[in-house]
């Protein structure tokens, strides 16, 4: 039996969660404004950029753990490339950071051309969590390209929790305007009560308080992350750790047992162990069991936070076993 006042202080900093949530809200607001005005937001993380073999690891593979990277293989002599390239660049602006576009000149980067197995150009691939995904080859109608990009963005979010690149005017060399202190939002008092309930061990009260916020504001990031944390603690509070770990060790194919053990791993601060256990469960299983392990892994990503390097590494591992 876990003590009721068990703490997650070694795993999650609620102040950091709140700051990350506010940053995510601002990014989503910027995307909405871009969609309304037809103008892409200024971003320090470029939406369109050239890539060569030397920069591929950092510019594409590492970046793909934070945002889907679409790759446009092109050449100066390729006439269809001259039509497709500007279209992809315009769409990258319209999607406002939900994906970024890497342009690779095949004449100057033959090794990358060969490694991706490109048969002809233009050819468009994506990389998500370090894993390449072929999208289409040759020129295509804009409506079809939009459909493909929509599916890519949706899969990146649903499969790996990757939601795109944040807007960062300061990194772009702009001087952001001084901001006045934000007025208290309509949910600040409710969130404070939820956080206090969580800190005091009133897990049922915390869960309900976070749900109260989400019933009126379904996208509230702090409430979503707080709820994930409170539900995790509530799941483990009545577990017998020794029995759970014994069952998981003796039954590696028992996905519910592995999920319970992963929850305990995370609460105990063993983040890599929790993630690795669930990635292994996804790798070994299929059907409903595989989906249950994958969904729980994404839920635990939410508890830790998207920017944590352990989440980034686990997303890449998950991609390897899914593709």
Secondary structure, DSSP 8 states (H G I E B T S, - for coil): ---TT---TTT--HHHHHHHHHHHHHHHHHHHHHHHHT-----SS-SEEE--TTTHIIIIIIGGGTSEEEEEEE-TT-HHHHHHHHHHHHHHHHHTTSEEEEEEETTT-HHHHHHTT--SSSEEEEEETTEEEEEEES---HHHHHHHHHHHHHHHHHHH--------TGGGT------------TTHHHHHHHHHHHHHT-HHHHHHHHHHHHHH-TT-HHHHHHHHHHHHHHHHTT--HHHHHHHHHH-TT-HHHHHHHHHHHHHTT-HHHHHHHHHHHHHH--HHHHHHHHHHHHHHHHHH-TT-HHHHHHHHHHHHHH-
